[in-house]
Amino acid sequence: MRIAIINGPNLNLTGKREPQVYGTQSLNDYFHVLATGYPYIDFTFYQSNVEGEIVNEIQRVGFDVDGIVINAGAYSHYSIAIADALRSVTAPAIEVHISNIFAREKERHQSVIAPACKGMIAGLGLDGYRLAVEAIDSMVY
């Protein structure tokens, strides 16, 4: 099984940025633990602060992987381009947010990429990535 985890802007600073919201563990450290827990899954991890690069990555992997876990960060709230890319590929996507976007500022309450995804996990911290992996795993098998 192959799963691509794609992260958007500022998520490279997880562990340093707003630890009261995002925690103190870096994504790299968390993903190492995640990959260790699922040795039968071939993971790819990608992060970019640039919208077009995220679109390119979705298009690059979206026909070859069994699923995409996407945390598009702030792009979740306004990137029609990322939503269109998710709709254009065959891999199902699960949207993840580390924080509860519905408990934050009003402009974060809507996700324009959610309709292009099979589901959304928000507010469960980094564990949301594991839950998304579990969801994709159950869809495939």
Secondary structure, DSSP 8 states (H G I E B T S, - for coil): -EEEEEE-TTGGGTTTS-HHHH-SS-HHHHHHHHHHH-TTSEEEEEE-S-HHHHHHHHHHHTTTSSEEEEE-GGGGGT-HHHHHHHHHSSS-EEEEESS-GGGS-GGGS--SSGGGSSEEEESSTTHHHHHHHHHHHHHH-
